[in-house]
């Protein structure tokens, strides 16, 4: 098993290990083929593919307000493609550069869209092995999908990895209120506010825009916008149904969760070791360093998380082939 080495010299704390890769890392020579998947509710999802005529497919899920062009998605896509895997990096509603058509957006506990993507991919090509990789919110979606569906997943889904994943959404919302996390909170809220304003213009009366001015903590946003837009009665119901730790006991395939101990926007509750002790399909690793979706290695093109995901996925399908 690969363990995370020390980060590059200048990345000496969790914030720098998070921000520097997110802002400055550039992953070159990744060429996607885009497919627009039309949905039954009149909306769409944009899927970005790399085809290698492989029987192995990795499906990549991005984080909050991310996309298939985020550095951590591009890095994983490039590495798996170099190893001759097919790659599918999908974009949540409103995240592909074009606003989606319906009032619905996306959230950590939304398993319908990722399920639709998985079904579509399996129907498009006869993949023997499908592995899921999620980052941050995409990790929560992945774990929620596996946990909420239990045994009722396609037989070719052989395993999953999740990095920097907020498995407890209430704790995740609370920690964003820390003064030290103001940069992340403002970035997320500003992007989401713009989308909420757009949705209100398209669907008048669905939300109360005056509430945007009353947001003091992250929970306020979830109470007034995330919950009602996703048909939950309040933030507490939204948090319960979106927190993967409430469903992970039902996961039926080998699953790796990696959360760095110095991740500035995760809490210990996001690494539920008590559940991993009960469900042996789950492996949890907590490197001391790495930040949030960082895990860079000095002088190397690929992040440690990308190497670790490839190692875990490859070992998983090899073990299952031998059984």
N, C-alpha and C positions, 0 to 999 in steps of 0.2 A: 504494500500500500504506500502510495506517495504521501508524504507529509509536507506541509507548506513551509518553505524556507523563509528566511528573513526577507522583508520587502526591500525595494530599492532604498538607498541611503536617505534621500530627502523625504521619503514617506515615513516619518517617524511617529505618527499617531493614527488613530482610526479615522479621523476626519480627512487627513491628507491621503491615506490609503483608499478613501472613498472618492474624494473630489478629483485628485490628479488623474487617475485613469479615466474617469467620466468626462473630463474636459479635454485632456491632452492626448489620450491614446488614440491612434489612428490605425485601423486595420484595413489594409489595401488588398486589391485584387479579389474581391468577393463579388461575383456576378450572379444576381438572382434572375429567375424567370417568374414574373408575377402572374398570378391567376386570381380573378375575382370570383369569389364563391357567393352566389345569390342565396339568400336565406328565405325560409318559408314565411317569415313575418314581413317581408318586403325590404329587409336591410341587406347588408353585404359584409363580407370579411375579405380582406386582401391577404393572399397567401404568397409568400416568396420561397421559391423552390431552387434547389441545386440538384440536378439529376446526374447520377453516375451508373445507371442501370444496375443498381444494387438491390439485394433482397433485404437489406437493413436500412431502416429509416429512423432518423432522430427528429423529433418535433420540439422546437424551441419556443418558449413562451417568455415574453419580455415583462418588465416591471411597470409600476405605476407611471403613466404618461410617457412610457417608452415606445419602442417600435422595433422592427426587424433591423434597423440601422444602428441600434445602440452597440457600443464597442464590445460588450460582453456577448451579445448575440452574434455579431460578425466574427468574433474570435472563435467561438464554438463552431459556427457554420464552416469557417475556413479549415479548422483542424479536422473535423469529422469528414469534410469533403476530401481533404488530402488523403484520408484513410479509406476512401472509396465508399463512404456511406452516402445515401441520399439524405438530403436535408430539407426540412420544411420549417421556415421561420414565419409564424403567422402574426398578424397585427390585430389587436383588439379593436372593437368598434371605435371609430373616431381617431385612431392612432396611426393610420397609414398615410397621412398627408391630406386626407379628404374627410370632412365630417360625415358621419353616418346619417341615414335617412330617418330613423325612428327616434323617439324620445329616449329610448334606452341607451345607456352607455356600457359600462363594464364594472366589475368589482372583484375583490379577492375570492369571493365564494361562488362566483358565476361558473358553473360547470357545464352549462348547456352549450355555450359556444365552443369551448375546447373539445367537448364531446362530438360536436358536429364536425369539427376539423379532423379529429381522429377517424371518425367514420368515413368521411370523404376521402381521406388519404388512403385508407385501406381499400376502398372501392376503386380508386383510381389506379392503383398498382397493387399487385399481389405480394405484399411484403411479408416475409417470414417472421421478421423481428422488428417491432416498433418500440423505441425507447423514448421516454419523455424527459425533457430537461427544462426546468423553470428557474427564473431569477426573481427574487424579491416577490412582488405580487404574482408574477408568473409561476413562482414556486408554490405559492399558496393555492393558486388555481389548480396546479398539478396535483398537489396533495389532497385538496378537497375533492377533485374528480375521482381519484383512486379510492379515497375513504368513503365518499358518499355512495359510490357504485359497488364497492366491495367485489364480489365475485362476478358481477354483471358488467364486465368489461370485455372487449374483444380479446380473443385468445392469443393474438399475436403481440399484445402489449406485454413485454417481458420485464420491464423495470423502469425506474425513474430516479433522477437526481434533482435536488432542489438546493439552491444556494441563496444565502442571505434572506431567509424567508420568515416573514412575520406570522407565525402559526397561531399567535394569540392577538387578534386584531384590537381588542380593547387596550391591552398593554402597549401595542404598537402605536395606537392613537395617543395615549398618554405621554409616551416618551418623546413624541414629536413636539410636545409643548415645552420641553426643556429649552432654556435660553441658548444653550450650546447648539441646538438643532434648528435655530431660526432660519438658516439658509435653506435647509431642505423643506421646512414647513412653508416658507414663502414661495418657493419655486413650485411645489405641488399645488398649493392653493391658488396661486395666480393662474396657472394653466387650467385648472379645473373651473375656476370662476368664469373664465372666458367661454368655456364650453356650456356652462350653466346658462349664461346670458344668451348664447346662441339658441339653446334649446327652448328657452322661454319665448323668444321671438317666433320660433317655428311652431311651438305648442303652447299658446297663451293660457295662463291660469294653472299650469301643471305644478309650478313652484312659486314661492313668494320671494321675488328678488330683493325685497327690503331686508330679508334675513341675511343677505350677504354682508351687509354693513354691521351686523350684530355678532359676527363670528369673532370670538375671543380665543377659543381653543379649538383643536381639531375636532373634538366631539361635536361641537356646534355645527360644523359642516355636515357631519354624518347624520346628525339628528334632523336637520332641515332639508338636506338634499340627497345624500347617499341612500338613506332609508326610504323616503317616499318614492324616489325615482326607480327604486328596485322593489317596490311593493312590500316593504317592511314597515311595521307600525311605528317603530322608533329605533334609536341607535342601538339599544341593548339587543333587540331581536336581530338587527343587522349584524352586530358583532358576533353573536353566537353562531349564526348560520354561515358566517364568512371565516370563522376561525378554524383552521385545519386541525388543530389539536383535538377538537371535539369529535372528529371523524376518523382520525388516523388509525385507531385500533382496528378498523375494518380493512386496512390495506392488505392486498393479497399477493403482491409481487415485490421482489427485492427493491428497496427504496433507500436512497442515501440522502440525508439532510446535512448540509454543511453550513453552520453559522459561526462566524468568527466571534471570539469573546470580546473583542474591541469594536464590534460593529456599533456605530453611534446611534442607530435607530432600531435596535432590537433589544429585547429583554431576556432574562433567563427562561421565562415562560414560553418563549418562541422555540426552545429546544427541549421538547417534552421527553426527557429520558425515562420517566416513569412509564410512558406508553411504549417506548422502545423495549423496555424490559419485558413487557407482556407480549408484544407483537414482534417476533424475531425476524419478520420481513424488513423491519426498519433499523437502519444503522444511522447513528447521529455522531458527527464529528464536530468538535469545537476548537479549531486552531486558535492560538492565542492572538494572532494577528491576521490581517486581511481586509479589515474595514467592511464596507457594504458594497458587494459586487466589485471588489477590487482584486486582491490576490495576485498582484503583479510580481514578476520575477526579474531581477536586474539582468539586463542584457538579452532577454529572451522575447521573442515575438508573441508567444502565447502566455496567457495567465495560467497560474497553477490550477485554478478551478476548471479550466478547459482540459488540461491534462488529466485531472482527477475524474472528470465526467467521462472522458474517453476510456480511461482505465476501468472504471466501474461498469460502464455499459458493455464493454468488450468482455470483461470477465463474466458478467451476468449471462450473456447469451452463450458463451462457451460452456459455462457450468450447466446451463439448461440443455444444451445440445448433448452433453455427456450423460445426462440422467435418463 
